[in-house]
Amino acid sequence: METIFSLLLMIIAVTLIAILLLQARGSGSSLFGEASGTFRSRRGVEQLLFRATIVLAVVFVGIAIANVRFS
């Protein structure tokens, strides 16, 4: 059971890193997180990546807790 949790954690971690890198690539050229003057809502693929990041982070934490609980 512990091997299954560990394997799932590794797969989710790699996927989460890839999604975060895809978001950082499309963020623009703002230096040190400077805020731009206009407000822009997320649309399309950007919104999908944002929501996938949240879901994967929650699943990652849940599996990590289950791994500790059942090992």
Stockholm file with secondary structure:
# STOCKHOLM 1.0

chainA/1-71         METIFSLLLMIIAVTLIAILLLQARGSGSSLFGEASGTFRSRRGVEQLLFRATIVLAVVFVGIAIANVRFS
#=GR chainA/1-71 SS CHHHHHHHHHHHHHHHHHHHHHHHHTTCSCGGGCCCSSCCCCCTHHHHHHHHHHHHHHHHHHHHHHHHHHC
#=GC SS_cons        CHHHHHHHHHHHHHHHHHHHHHHHHTTCSCGGGCCCSSCCCCCTHHHHHHHHHHHHHHHHHHHHHHHHHHC
//
